[in-house]
Amino acid sequence: MSVAQLAQGRVPATAKRVARKDWLFFSALAVFGVIALGAILGPWIAPYDPMQLYVGPENGVPTPANVFGTDDLGRDIISRMLAGAGASVFAPLVVVALSTAGGALLAICAAWFGGGVRATISRIVDVIFAIPGLVLAVLAVAMFGKGLVAPVIALSVAYIPVVARLTQTAASRELGRPYIAALRVQGVSSAAICFRHLVPALVPVVAAQMAVGFGYAMLDLAAISFLGLGQQPPAADWGSMISSGQAGILAGAPEQSLFPAVFVVLTVLSVSIIGARVTTWAEEKER
C-alpha cells in the first residue's frame, strides 16, 4: 500500500452499510435540517409579524390561526420562534466555529513542536479551563453589556481548552504513525504533511467535538438569555421566550415556554446523535 493510501484511509464497508440502515442518524439529520431551514427562512415564512401585539388573546391556546398559541402580549408564538431561531441556532454555530479553530490550532502546534511550546500551550489551556464557560459569559456581559456578542466571544474562548486537549491527543497519535515518518524520509515538506495529511486525519475527531460543543453552546446561550443577559426584548430568542413564559406556566398557559424548550431539546438531541455517529464512524476508520 502506498504512503498516500495509508494517509487517506477509507471508511470500512461495514460502517457504510450500518450508515445506510441507521434510521436514528437520518432522523436526527432530518430534524436538524428542518430546524436549520426554519432558522434561515424564519423571518420570511412567519405567519405574523413577531412584534405585532394582540394578534390573538393573551396566553391563547393553539388554534388553526395561531398554531402554537399566543403569548402574554397576544403575539403569535410560532412567529416569534421562527424569528428567534436564527439567533438561537446560529449563535452556537459561531461559538463552535471560533472555539474549534482556536483549539485545533493550539493542539496542532503543541503536537507538532512539542517541548516548551507544548508546555506553554498546556499552561494557557489549563488557565482557561479553570473558568466555567457560563461564568466567563456572565463576566463578559457585565463588562461589555447585554446582548449576544459578548457571550458568544466569551464562550468561544471558554470552549477552546476542550477542543485543544482532545485534538492534541489525536494529533500526537497521528504524528506517531509510520506513514508520517515515511513522508519525512521522502523529503515531503512540513507544511505539506500538516495540511495534506495531518489536518484531514483530524477532521472526524474535530467534527464529533463540534457536534458536542454545539449542544453545550446552545444550552449556555439559552441560559444566558433566560437570565435576561442575552437577546433583549422585544427581539426574540428561545431562551428569553422560555423565561418570559414562566408566569404563564403557573396560570395554566405553558405554550410560551413549552414550545421553545422543546425545540432547544430537539436541536441539541439531534446534533448529539449526529456527533455520536460521526465518532463511531471515525473509530471504525481507525480499525
C-alpha positions, 0 to 999 in steps of 0.5 A: 500500500502506498504512503498516500493510501495509508494517509487517506484511509477509507471508511470500512464497508461495514460502517457504510452499510450500518450508515445506510440502515441507521434510521436514528442518524437520518432522523436526527439529520432530518430534524436538524435540517428542518430546524436549520431551514426554519432558522434561515427562512424564519423571518420570511415564512412567519405567519405574523409579524413577531412584534405585532401585539394582540394578534390573538388573546393573551396566553391563547391556546393553539388554534388553526390561526395561531398554531402554537398559541399566543403569548402574554402580549397576544403575539403569535408564538410560532412567529416569534420562534421562527424569528428567534431561531436564527439567533438561537441556532446560529449563535452556537454555530459561531461559538463552535466555529471560533472555539474549534479553530482556536483549539485545533490550532493550539493542539496542532502546534503543541503536537507538532513542536512539542517541548516548551511550546507544548508546555506553554500551550498546556499552561494557557489551556489549563488557565482557561479551563479553570473558568466555567464557560457560563461564568466567563459569559456572565463576566463578559456581559457585565463588562461589555453589556447585554446582548449576544456578542459578548457571550458568544466571544466569551464562550468561544474562548471558554470552549477552546481548552476542550477542543485543544486537549482532545485534538492534541491527543489525536494529533500526537497519535497521528504524528506517531504513525509510520506513514508520517515518518515515511513522508519525512524520509521522502523529503515531503515538506512540513507544511505539506504533511500538516495540511495534506495529511495531518489536518484531514486525519483530524477532521472526524475527531474535530467534527464529533467535538463540534457536534458536542460543543454545539449542544453545550453552546446552545444550552449556555446561550439559552441560559444566558438569555433566560437570565435576561443577559442575552437577546433583549426584548422585544427581539426574540430568542428561545431562551428569553421566550422560555423565561418570559413564559414562566408566569404563564406556566403557573396560570395554566398557559405553558405554550410560551415556554413549552414550545421553545424548550422543546425545540432547544431539546430537539436541536441539541438531541439531534446534533448529539446523535449526529456527533455520536455517529460521526465518532463511531464512524471515525473509530471504525476508520481507525480499525 
